[in-house]
Amino acid sequence: MSHISLGSRFIACYALISAFTALAQQPATTPPGPVPPAILAAKKIFLSNSGAPSAFYSGGQNRAYNQFYAALQNSGFFEMVGDPVDADLVLELQLFDSGPGSGTFKLLIYDRKTHFLLWTLLEPINICSRQKTCDANFDEALPVLLLNFEKLAGKAPGVGR
């Protein structure tokens, strides 16, 4: 064997071993856990208002509740009910300050029959310093929270469960 041919084989073997090593170091993908059947089957929703006092956003403590309620109702995926006894799921919407000039929406999803917490969704609101920007960021984050809930429930367009 010539030195060129031996060198080529060495390079090829080195490349092959390097490729296998790189593949072996790839993190294993973890399959998603199951979504509780109560969330997937839900048709009737009761939205609980835990209030949302905040120094960053205008519109009062019921702003998040009013906007999220209207968005759920307008989505057409759920029937909004006025009494938790009539609901499949009880949603509790919270808004809390998560630092200077920022907030986070928290949506707690309860099974109405068992009162167990089934899921929690969080949606951060971008940091702001001016009232107009804070309100705009608020208005951008709330629909994202709704979309994440619809996806979880298997109701968003293009989501097949």
Buried (B, 14 or more C-beta within 10 A) or exposed (E): EEEEEEEEEEEEEEEEEEEEEEEEEEEEEEEEEEBBEBBEEBEBBBBBBBEBEBEBBEBEBEBBBEBBBEBBBEBEBBBBBEEBEEBBBBBBBBBEBBEEBBBBBBBBBBBBEEEEEBBEBEBBBBBBEEEEBBBEBBBEBBEBBBBBBBBBBBBBEEEEE
